[in-house]
């Protein structure tokens, strides 16, 4: 606007000088052209300003609607995040993770089966922690204690020997923990030598361990002397 006013003032001054012959007509025409261009630029700027003010007014009128739409979008995002978390939780519930490493055996379920909580799905054999339960006569366990070395012969491996260590002795005979414990009558009591379960942990790092399976028959010997 200041530029347009300055151009108009120059135009008036040069017109007056042109009338007196003080300036050339060409110079006056150049000033007149510049003044016209300045007025046109001012008109365009005023039009742009009017449009901008109108847009500001429209945005101001819609401010409440825009804020409400923003709040609605944020609420929708929060609901979507909750739904995503629930979907992830449901997905995790479809996976059954074993607490230990091992080999799957006795699998009772197939793809597509529906199960209830507590349903037995399979048996997991921890092959990295194999042990032998040897039922020694009670007369053989008097000098046995945890930590003694043992040798185990595996029938399924052609009598191959594995080394182990006595881990524990059961606190009672095998018949004591049986499903139907043996209880001899008082009138016809017959003394029977009982068997005591001795747990022998197989030493790791032996190549034959990879061929072992639960339930195999073995012959165990415990080294009683140091």
C-alpha positions in Angstrom: 0.0 0.0 0.0 2.9 2.4 0.8 4.5 1.6 -2.5 1.3 2.3 -4.4 0.9 5.7 -2.5 4.4 6.6 -3.3 3.9 5.7 -7.0 0.7 7.8 -7.2 2.5 10.8 -5.6 5.3 10.5 -8.2 2.7 10.3 -10.9 1.0 13.5 -9.8 4.3 15.4 -9.4 5.6 14.3 -12.9 2.2 15.2 -14.5 2.6 18.7 -13.1 6.2 19.0 -14.3 5.1 17.6 -17.7 2.6 20.4 -18.0 5.3 23.0 -17.4 7.7 21.2 -19.8 10.2 20.5 -17.0 10.4 16.8 -17.7 10.2 14.7 -20.9 7.0 13.0 -21.8 8.8 9.6 -21.9 9.8 10.0 -18.3 6.3 11.0 -17.2 4.9 8.0 -19.1 7.3 5.6 -17.3 6.3 7.0 -14.0 2.6 6.7 -14.9 3.1 3.1 -15.9 4.8 2.3 -12.7 2.0 3.9 -10.7 -0.6 1.8 -12.6 1.4 -1.4 -11.8 1.7 -0.4 -8.2 -2.1 0.1 -7.9 -2.7 -3.2 -9.5 -0.4 -5.0 -7.1 -2.1 -3.2 -4.3 -5.5 -4.4 -5.5 -4.2 -8.0 -5.8 -2.8 -7.8 -2.3 -6.0 -6.5 -0.8 -7.9 -9.3 -2.6 -5.6 -11.9 -1.2 -5.9 -10.4 2.3 -9.7 -10.5 2.0 -9.6 -14.2 1.0 -7.2 -15.0 3.9 -9.4 -13.2 6.4 -12.4 -15.1 5.1 -10.5 -18.4 5.5 -9.5 -17.5 9.0 -13.1 -16.7 9.8 -14.2 -20.1 8.4 -11.5 -21.9 10.4 -12.4 -20.0 13.5 -16.1 -20.9 13.1 -15.2 -24.6 12.6 -12.7 -24.7 15.5 -15.1 -26.4 17.8 -15.9 -29.0 15.1 -12.2 -29.6 14.4 -11.4 -30.0 18.0 -14.3 -32.5 18.5 -13.1 -34.4 15.4 -9.6 -34.5 16.8 -10.8 -35.8 20.2 -12.9 -38.4 18.4 -9.9 -39.5 16.4 -7.7 -39.8 19.5 -10.4 -41.8 21.2 -10.5 -44.1 18.2 -6.8 -44.5 18.3 -6.9 -45.5 22.0 -9.6 -48.1 21.3 -7.6 -49.5 18.4 -4.5 -49.8 20.6 -6.5 -51.6 23.3 -8.0 -54.0 20.6 -4.4 -54.6 19.3 -3.2 -55.5 22.8 -6.1 -57.9 23.3 -5.5 -59.5 19.9 -1.8 -59.9 20.8 -2.8 -61.5 24.1 -5.2 -63.9 22.4 -2.5 -64.8 20.0 -0.1 -65.6 22.8 -2.7 -67.8 24.4 -2.6 -70.0 21.3 1.0 -70.9 22.0 2.0 -73.4 24.7 5.6 -72.8 25.7 7.6 -75.5 27.4 9.5 -74.5 30.5 12.4 -76.7 29.6 14.1 -78.2 26.5 13.4 -81.7 25.6 11.9 -84.2 23.1 8.2 -84.5 22.5 6.7 -87.9 23.3 3.1 -89.3 23.6 1.5 -86.5 21.7 -2.2 -86.7 22.1 -3.4 -83.7 20.2 -3.6 -83.0 16.4 -4.0 -79.8 14.4 -7.5 -78.4 14.7 -8.3 -80.1 18.1 -10.1 -78.0 20.7 -8.8 -78.4 24.2 -9.9 -77.3 27.7 -7.6 -76.0 30.4 -5.8 -78.8 32.1 -6.0 -81.1 29.1 -2.8 -83.2 28.6 -1.4 -82.4 25.2 1.9 -84.3 25.2 4.8 -85.5 27.3 8.1 -83.6 27.2 11.2 -85.7 28.0 14.2 -83.5 29.2 17.0 -85.4 27.5 19.6 -83.1 28.9 18.9 -84.3 32.5 18.5 -88.1 32.2 18.7 -90.3 35.3 18.3 -93.9 36.3 16.1 -95.2 39.2 17.8 -98.3 40.4 16.0 -100.5 42.9 18.7 -101.9 45.2 18.0 -104.4 48.0 17.8 -102.8 51.3 20.8 -104.8 52.4 22.9 -103.1 49.7 22.1 -99.5 50.5 23.7 -99.4 54.0 26.9 -97.8 52.7 25.4 -95.9 49.8 25.2 -92.1 49.9 24.8 -89.3 47.4 28.0 -88.4 45.5 29.3 -91.9 44.9 30.2 -92.9 41.4 28.1 -95.4 39.6 28.3 -97.4 36.3 25.1 -98.2 34.3 24.9 -100.9 31.6 22.3 -100.2 28.9 20.6 -103.4 27.6 19.2 -101.7 24.5 22.7 -100.5 23.6 24.3 -103.9 23.8 25.5 -103.5 27.3 27.2 -100.1 26.7 28.4 -98.5 29.9 27.6 -95.0 31.1 29.0 -93.2 34.1 26.8 -91.6 36.7 26.6 -90.2 40.2 24.3 -91.2 43.0 22.0 -88.3 43.5 19.6 -89.5 46.2 18.2 -92.4 48.0 14.4 -92.7 48.5 13.2 -92.1 52.1 11.3 -95.4 52.0 11.1 -98.7 50.1 9.6 -99.0 46.7 6.5 -100.8 48.1 5.8 -97.9 50.4 5.2 -95.6 47.5 3.4 -98.2 45.4 -0.2 -97.6 44.3 -1.2 -100.7 46.4 1.4 -101.0 49.2 2.3 -104.5 50.4 0.9 -105.2 53.8 1.6 -108.8 55.1 -0.9 -110.2 57.5 0.2 -110.6 61.1 -0.7 -114.3 61.3 1.4 -115.5 58.4 4.2 -112.9 58.2 7.0 -113.7 55.8 10.0 -111.5 55.7 10.7 -110.1 52.2 13.7 -108.2 51.4 12.6 -104.7 50.3 13.9 -102.6 47.4 15.0 -99.0 47.9 14.9 -96.7 44.8 18.3 -95.0 44.3 18.4 -92.2 41.8 21.6 -92.1 39.7 22.2 -89.0 37.6 24.0 -89.8 34.3 27.1 -87.7 33.7 26.8 -85.3 30.8 29.0 -85.3 27.7 28.7 -89.1 27.0 28.0 -89.9 23.3 25.6 -92.8 24.2 23.3 -90.4 26.0 21.7 -89.4 22.7 20.5 -93.0 22.1 18.7 -93.3 25.5 14.9 -93.3 25.9 12.8 -93.3 29.0 11.8 -96.7 30.3 14.8 -98.7 29.1 16.2 -101.5 31.2 19.6 -101.1 32.8 21.9 -102.7 35.3 23.4 -100.4 37.8 26.5 -100.7 40.0 27.5 -98.2 42.7 31.1 -97.9 43.8 31.0 -98.0 47.6 34.7 -97.6 48.2 36.5 -94.3 47.6 
